[in-house]
Amino acid sequence: MAIEVHKVEILSVSDGSGLERLIEDGAFGADEVIAVIGKTEGNGGVNDFTRILSDQAFRGVLADRGTRSLEEIDQIPMAWSGGCDGVITPHATVFARVADDRGSAPTPGDKRMTVGIAMSDVLLPEDIGRPAMVEKGRGGVCAGRWLPPASRTWLTCTTCRRRRRCSCRRRSRTRMRAERPSTPRTPSTRWTSPTAPLPSASRSRAWRDRRRPERGGDRACDHSLYSSVASCSSGVELDRAQIVLVGNTEGSHSRYRVGHGKMEDALDQDGIWAAIRSTGLKLPERPHHTDLRGRLVNVFLKCEADPRGQLRGRRQLPLDDSDVHHHRQIKGAVGGVTAATVGDSAVFVSVAALHQGPLGGGPVAAIVRVD
């Protein structure tokens, strides 16, 4: 099979018309969609309902336009990251698996993009931010990891989003926490986002070479351990990890290739270009976004205000601002850097990058069209 991947703009808080147009234009069928990764216009916090609205809109299109049951559609990973601070445009990147003749025949030794998906076991309240969360996520990564190890380049992990949900579900889970014997974490992205990348990181050779002896749950506090290929989003209304594993492999008939790199800090444009170059795209020594010539589908980044309060030796204030949360400030800043680099404001920039790239930086993935 071949993979098709397209980016569509989200025109309103519950808009799915971009996905509808792709289906109507024959880019792929509704039943061929296997994953969606998108940015929504909310605040990105625990009370951000725009993720839910976009999720319902896109799943509704698949239900109306396809033949799959609601239960089958519920199993499609849709990773929504809230918050389009600064110049970031709400958008979604849609992945579909189509017949080989819809793609391009690969040459021997040529690696093209392919995608694996999986769901983890249900995460219990007492699992959050602890080794049990890592182990359950690791099981999901292994289940989705049907790509050759050398071809693995990017993993985005979020918790599964069901079609119907509301604040009542959150209250019921609060009651469930009170009834369980062990002490749970308070539901917060403070624990889920830093812990979520550890399953993918623990599968990598680089992690195993640097890993310290097991010390229980304190790995989430050890910032020297991170993954350079994981991007994780989280939400308190969700209860499972869903995995979208994107990589390159021989034999794929896809017209696309994915590459990865990392930003060392919030200004590191070279880290973005390194991810694009790793797809095999030929660029000048000092590239400009016009050199991409429309071949870049999207870039995916994680970012974080450096907890040391420094950027290239200069003092930074987001962590001390009582009016605007540092998540909003750094997302807007890195979103502007990224948009200026690639010449497009519809870029996937997500905050809370602890254990995802170096402190103050973050991992980068790029998908390009190669034919």
C-alpha positions as CSV (number, residue, x, y, z in Angstrom):
1,M,0.0,0.0,0.0
2,A,1.0,3.6,-0.5
3,I,0.6,6.5,2.0
4,E,-1.0,9.8,1.0
5,V,-0.6,12.8,3.3
6,H,-2.2,16.2,2.9
7,K,-2.5,19.4,5.0
8,V,-5.8,21.2,5.3
9,E,-6.7,24.5,7.0
10,I,-9.3,24.5,9.7
11,L,-11.6,27.4,9.0
12,S,-13.6,27.5,12.2
13,V,-13.6,25.8,15.6
14,S,-15.6,22.8,14.4
15,D,-14.7,22.8,10.7
16,G,-14.2,19.6,8.7
17,S,-14.6,21.0,5.2
18,G,-11.0,20.6,4.3
19,L,-11.2,16.8,4.9
20,E,-14.5,16.7,2.9
21,R,-12.8,18.5,-0.1
22,L,-9.9,16.0,-0.1
23,I,-12.4,13.1,-0.2
24,E,-14.5,14.8,-2.9
25,D,-11.5,15.6,-5.0
26,G,-10.4,12.0,-4.9
27,A,-7.1,12.4,-2.9
28,F,-8.3,9.4,-0.9
29,G,-11.5,7.7,0.3
30,A,-13.0,8.3,3.7
31,D,-12.4,4.6,4.6
32,E,-8.7,5.0,3.7
33,V,-7.9,7.6,6.4
34,I,-5.8,6.1,9.1
35,A,-4.6,9.1,11.2
36,V,-4.9,12.8,11.7
37,I,-2.5,15.3,13.5
38,G,-3.7,18.8,13.9
39,K,-3.6,22.2,15.6
40,T,-6.7,23.8,17.0
41,E,-7.4,27.3,18.1
42,G,-8.0,26.9,21.8
43,N,-5.8,27.7,24.8
44,G,-4.0,24.4,24.8
45,G,-4.9,23.9,28.5
46,V,-6.9,21.3,30.4
47,N,-10.1,23.2,29.6
48,D,-9.5,23.4,25.8
49,F,-12.6,22.1,24.2
50,T,-11.5,22.9,20.6
51,R,-9.6,19.6,20.5
52,I,-12.9,17.8,21.1
53,L,-14.8,19.9,18.6
54,S,-12.2,19.3,15.8
55,D,-12.1,15.6,16.7
56,Q,-15.9,15.3,16.4
57,A,-15.9,17.3,13.1
58,F,-13.3,15.1,11.4
59,R,-14.8,11.8,12.7
60,G,-18.2,13.0,11.6
61,V,-16.9,13.5,8.1
62,L,-15.5,10.0,8.0
63,A,-18.8,8.6,9.3
64,D,-20.9,10.5,6.7
65,R,-18.6,9.9,3.8
66,G,-17.5,6.3,4.5
67,T,-18.8,2.9,5.4
68,R,-16.9,2.2,8.6
69,S,-18.8,1.9,11.9
70,L,-18.5,4.5,14.7
71,E,-16.6,1.9,16.7
72,E,-14.0,1.5,13.8
73,I,-13.8,5.3,13.4
74,D,-13.1,5.7,17.1
75,Q,-10.0,3.6,16.7
76,I,-8.4,6.1,14.2
77,P,-5.7,8.1,16.0
78,M,-6.4,11.8,15.9
79,A,-3.8,13.8,17.7
80,W,-5.0,17.3,18.4
81,S,-2.7,20.0,19.9
82,G,-4.5,23.1,21.2
83,G,-3.2,26.6,20.9
84,C,-2.4,28.6,17.8
85,D,-0.5,31.5,19.5
86,G,1.1,34.1,17.4
87,V,1.0,33.4,13.7
88,I,0.2,29.7,13.8
89,T,-2.8,28.8,11.6
90,P,-5.3,26.0,12.7
91,H,-4.8,23.1,10.4
92,A,-4.7,19.3,10.2
93,T,-2.4,16.8,8.5
94,V,-4.3,13.8,7.2
95,F,-2.7,10.4,6.6
96,A,-4.4,7.8,4.3
97,R,-3.4,4.4,3.1
98,V,-4.3,3.9,-0.6
99,A,-3.6,1.3,-3.3
100,D,-0.1,1.0,-4.7
101,D,-1.1,2.3,-8.1
102,R,-2.1,5.6,-6.5
103,G,1.5,6.2,-5.4
104,S,4.8,5.9,-7.3
105,A,6.9,2.8,-7.9
106,P,10.0,2.9,-5.7
107,T,13.5,2.3,-7.1
108,P,15.6,-0.5,-5.4
109,G,17.0,0.8,-2.1
110,D,14.8,3.9,-2.1
111,K,13.0,4.4,1.2
112,R,9.6,6.1,1.2
113,M,7.1,6.9,4.0
114,T,4.9,4.4,5.7
115,V,2.8,4.6,8.9
116,G,2.0,2.3,11.8
117,I,-0.7,3.0,14.4
118,A,-1.7,1.4,17.7
119,M,-3.5,2.0,21.0
120,S,-2.2,1.4,24.5
121,D,-4.0,-0.2,27.4
122,V,-6.2,2.1,29.4
123,L,-4.2,4.4,31.6
124,L,-5.5,4.3,35.2
125,P,-5.4,7.5,37.3
126,E,-2.6,6.1,39.4
127,D,-0.5,5.4,36.3
128,I,-0.1,9.0,35.3
129,G,3.5,10.2,35.6
130,R,4.7,6.9,36.9
131,P,6.6,3.9,35.4
132,A,3.2,2.1,34.7
133,M,2.4,4.9,32.2
134,V,5.8,4.3,30.5
135,E,5.3,0.5,30.3
136,K,1.8,0.8,28.9
137,G,2.9,3.3,26.3
138,R,5.9,1.1,25.5
139,G,3.6,-1.8,24.7
140,G,1.6,0.5,22.3
141,V,4.8,1.6,20.6
142,C,5.9,-2.0,20.1
143,A,2.4,-2.9,18.7
144,G,2.6,-0.1,16.2
145,R,6.3,-0.7,15.4
146,W,6.0,-2.8,12.3
147,L,8.6,-0.6,10.5
148,P,12.2,-1.7,10.3
149,P,14.1,-0.1,13.3
150,A,16.5,1.8,11.0
151,S,13.6,3.5,9.2
152,R,11.9,4.8,12.3
153,T,12.0,8.6,12.3
154,W,9.1,10.2,14.2
155,L,6.5,9.2,16.8
156,T,3.6,11.4,17.9
157,C,1.8,10.1,20.9
158,T,-1.4,11.4,22.5
159,T,-4.3,9.8,24.3
160,C,-7.2,8.4,22.4
161,R,-10.2,10.7,21.7
162,R,-13.6,9.1,21.7
163,R,-16.4,10.5,19.7
164,R,-18.6,11.4,22.6
165,R,-17.3,12.9,25.8
166,C,-18.0,15.7,28.3
167,S,-17.2,17.0,31.7
168,C,-19.4,14.3,33.3
169,R,-16.8,11.8,32.3
170,R,-14.1,13.8,34.0
171,R,-16.1,13.9,37.2
172,S,-16.7,10.2,37.1
173,R,-13.0,9.6,36.8
174,T,-12.4,11.9,39.8
175,R,-14.8,9.7,41.8
176,M,-12.9,6.6,40.5
177,R,-9.6,8.0,41.7
178,A,-11.0,8.4,45.2
179,E,-12.0,4.8,45.3
180,R,-8.7,3.3,44.2
181,P,-6.1,2.2,46.8
182,S,-3.1,4.0,45.5
183,T,-2.5,7.7,45.3
184,P,-3.0,9.1,41.8
185,R,-1.5,12.2,40.3
186,T,-3.8,15.2,39.9
187,P,-4.8,15.1,36.2
188,S,-2.6,17.6,34.5
189,T,-0.3,17.9,31.5
190,R,2.4,18.6,34.0
191,W,2.7,14.8,34.5
192,T,1.3,13.4,31.2
193,S,3.3,15.4,28.7
194,P,6.8,14.8,30.3
195,T,6.1,11.1,30.8
196,A,4.5,10.3,27.5
197,P,7.7,10.4,25.4
198,L,9.5,8.0,27.6
199,P,8.0,4.8,26.0
200,S,9.4,5.7,22.6
201,A,12.7,7.0,24.0
202,S,13.2,3.8,25.9
203,R,13.0,1.8,22.7
204,S,15.9,3.7,21.1
205,R,19.6,2.7,21.1
206,A,20.6,6.2,22.2
207,W,18.5,5.9,25.3
208,R,19.7,2.5,26.2
209,D,23.4,3.6,25.9
210,R,22.8,6.6,28.2
211,R,20.3,5.1,30.5
212,R,20.9,5.1,34.3
213,P,19.9,2.3,36.6
214,E,16.2,2.1,37.3
215,R,15.1,4.5,40.0
216,G,11.4,4.0,40.1
217,G,9.3,7.1,39.1
218,D,12.1,9.7,39.1
219,R,12.9,9.3,35.4
220,A,10.2,11.9,34.7
221,C,12.4,14.4,36.6
222,D,15.7,13.5,34.9
223,H,16.0,16.0,32.1
224,S,19.2,14.4,30.7
225,L,17.0,11.7,29.3
226,Y,15.0,12.6,26.2
227,S,13.8,11.4,22.9
228,S,14.7,13.2,19.7
229,V,11.9,11.5,17.7
230,A,8.9,11.8,20.0
231,S,6.1,14.4,20.1
232,C,3.4,14.0,22.7
233,S,0.2,15.8,23.5
234,S,-2.2,15.1,26.3
235,G,-5.7,15.9,27.6
236,V,-7.4,15.2,30.9
237,E,-10.5,14.0,29.1
238,L,-8.7,11.0,27.6
239,D,-7.7,7.6,28.9
240,R,-5.4,5.8,26.4
241,A,-2.2,6.5,24.5
242,Q,-2.6,6.4,20.8
243,I,0.5,6.0,18.6
244,V,1.1,7.2,15.1
245,L,4.5,5.9,14.0
246,V,5.8,7.5,10.8
247,G,9.0,6.3,9.1
248,N,10.6,5.4,5.8
249,T,11.0,1.9,4.5
250,E,12.0,0.1,1.2
251,G,9.1,-1.1,-0.9
252,S,6.7,1.7,0.1
253,H,4.9,3.2,-2.9
254,S,4.4,6.5,-1.1
255,R,5.2,9.8,-2.9
256,Y,6.5,11.2,0.4
257,R,9.5,10.8,2.7
258,V,9.8,11.9,6.4
259,G,12.9,13.2,8.1
260,H,13.8,14.4,11.6
261,G,16.2,16.6,13.5
262,K,16.1,18.8,16.6
263,M,16.2,22.4,17.5
264,E,18.9,23.1,20.1
265,D,17.0,26.2,21.3
266,A,14.1,28.4,20.3
267,L,16.0,30.3,17.5
268,D,17.6,27.2,15.9
269,Q,16.4,27.5,12.3
270,D,19.2,25.2,11.2
271,G,17.6,22.4,13.2
272,I,14.4,22.8,11.1
273,W,16.4,22.8,7.9
274,A,18.4,19.7,9.1
275,A,15.1,17.8,9.5
276,I,14.1,18.8,6.0
277,R,17.5,17.9,4.5
278,S,17.3,14.5,6.2
279,T,14.5,13.6,3.8
280,G,17.0,13.7,1.0
281,L,15.8,17.0,-0.4
282,K,18.6,18.9,-2.1
283,L,18.9,22.5,-0.8
284,P,21.5,25.3,-1.0
285,E,23.9,25.8,1.8
286,R,21.9,28.7,3.2
287,P,18.3,27.8,2.1
288,H,15.3,30.0,1.7
289,H,11.7,28.9,1.9
290,T,11.3,29.5,-1.8
291,D,13.8,26.7,-2.4
292,L,11.2,24.2,-1.1
293,R,9.1,24.9,-4.3
294,G,5.9,23.5,-2.6
295,R,7.4,20.1,-1.8
296,L,7.1,20.5,2.0
297,V,3.8,19.1,3.3
298,N,4.4,20.1,6.9
299,V,6.8,20.3,9.8
300,F,6.1,19.1,13.3
301,L,7.9,20.6,16.4
302,K,7.9,20.5,20.1
303,C,9.1,23.5,22.1
304,E,9.6,24.6,25.7
305,A,10.7,27.7,27.5
306,D,14.1,26.9,28.8
307,P,13.8,26.2,32.5
308,R,17.2,27.8,33.0
309,G,15.8,31.2,31.9
310,Q,18.5,31.7,29.3
311,L,18.6,31.8,25.5
312,R,22.1,32.0,24.0
313,G,23.4,33.7,27.0
314,R,20.6,36.3,27.2
315,R,18.1,36.5,30.1
316,Q,14.5,35.4,29.3
317,L,11.4,36.4,31.2
318,P,8.5,34.0,30.1
319,L,8.9,31.9,33.3
320,D,8.5,35.0,35.5
321,D,5.5,36.5,33.7
322,S,2.4,36.5,35.9
323,D,0.1,37.7,33.1
324,V,0.8,35.3,30.2
325,H,1.8,31.7,30.8
326,H,5.2,30.8,29.4
327,H,3.6,28.0,27.3
328,R,1.7,30.7,25.3
329,Q,4.8,32.8,24.9
330,I,7.2,30.2,23.7
331,K,4.7,28.6,21.4
332,G,4.1,31.9,19.7
333,A,7.8,32.7,19.4
334,V,8.8,29.3,18.0
335,G,5.8,29.3,15.8
336,G,7.0,32.6,14.3
337,V,10.5,31.3,13.8
338,T,9.2,28.1,12.1
339,A,6.7,30.0,9.9
340,A,9.4,32.4,8.8
341,T,11.8,29.5,8.0
342,V,9.4,27.5,5.8
343,G,7.2,30.3,4.5
344,D,4.0,28.9,5.9
345,S,2.0,29.7,9.0
346,A,0.2,26.4,9.1
347,V,2.9,24.6,11.0
348,F,2.5,22.1,13.9
349,V,4.2,23.6,16.9
350,S,3.3,22.1,20.2
351,V,4.5,23.1,23.7
352,A,5.5,21.1,26.8
353,A,8.6,19.5,25.3
354,L,10.2,18.0,28.5
355,H,11.9,14.8,27.6
356,Q,11.3,15.7,23.9
357,G,14.6,17.1,22.7
358,P,17.2,19.0,24.7
359,L,16.2,21.6,27.3
360,G,15.0,24.8,25.6
361,G,14.8,23.0,22.3
362,G,12.8,20.2,20.9
363,P,12.4,17.5,18.1
364,V,11.5,18.4,14.6
365,A,10.0,16.2,11.9
366,A,9.4,17.1,8.2
367,I,7.3,15.4,5.5
368,V,8.2,16.2,1.9
369,R,6.9,15.2,-1.5
370,V,9.7,13.5,-3.3
371,D,8.4,13.0,-6.9
